Amino acid sequence: MASSKLKVTQKRSAIGQNRRNRAVLAGIGLRKIGSSVVVDNTPSFRGMIKKIIHLVHVEEADV
């Protein structure tokens, strides 16, 4: 059974965001607009994504 993954793509800039939001983006691995990362669908990653949902686009990844 394959574990589910999420593809997270940054859609908005971190400029003007507070320090916590910028730290969450860096923690996920996003650096600039258009960059994407594939992360595990775990409660910790979902919580991080929830904090910055206004900056990113999330979809399920087929890995």
C-alpha positions as CSV (number, residue, x, y, z in Angstrom):
1,M,0.0,0.0,0.0
2,A,1.5,3.3,-1.1
3,S,1.3,6.2,1.4
4,S,-0.5,9.3,0.1
5,K,1.4,12.3,-0.8
6,L,0.6,16.0,-1.3
7,K,2.0,18.3,-4.0
8,V,2.3,21.8,-2.6
9,T,3.0,24.7,-5.0
10,Q,3.7,28.2,-3.9
11,K,1.4,30.7,-5.7
12,R,1.9,33.9,-3.7
13,S,5.0,35.8,-2.5
14,A,6.2,35.6,1.1
15,I,7.0,39.3,1.0
16,G,4.8,41.1,3.5
17,Q,4.0,38.0,5.4
18,N,4.9,37.6,9.1
19,R,7.9,35.7,10.2
20,R,6.0,32.6,11.2
21,N,4.5,32.2,7.7
22,R,7.9,32.6,6.1
23,A,9.3,30.0,8.4
24,V,6.5,27.6,7.5
25,L,7.2,28.0,3.8
26,A,10.9,27.4,4.4
27,G,10.1,24.4,6.6
28,I,8.1,22.8,3.8
29,G,10.8,23.5,1.4
30,L,9.3,26.2,-0.8
31,R,11.6,29.0,-1.9
32,K,9.9,31.1,-4.6
33,I,6.7,31.4,-6.5
34,G,6.1,28.4,-8.8
35,S,8.3,26.1,-6.8
36,S,6.7,22.7,-5.8
37,V,7.4,20.0,-3.3
38,V,5.9,16.6,-2.6
39,V,5.3,15.9,1.1
40,D,3.7,13.1,3.0
41,N,0.1,13.5,3.9
42,T,0.6,13.5,7.7
43,P,-1.1,15.6,10.4
44,S,2.0,17.7,10.9
45,F,2.4,18.7,7.2
46,R,-1.4,19.3,6.9
47,G,-1.1,21.6,9.9
48,M,1.7,23.5,8.3
49,I,-0.2,23.8,5.0
50,K,-3.3,25.1,6.9
51,K,-1.2,28.0,8.3
52,I,-0.2,29.1,4.8
53,I,-3.1,27.9,2.6
54,H,-3.5,31.5,1.3
55,L,-0.1,31.3,-0.3
56,V,-0.1,27.8,-1.8
57,H,-2.0,25.4,-4.0
58,V,-2.3,21.8,-2.8
59,E,-3.2,18.7,-4.7
60,E,-2.8,15.0,-4.3
61,A,0.3,13.5,-5.9
62,D,0.5,10.2,-7.6
63,V,3.9,8.9,-6.4
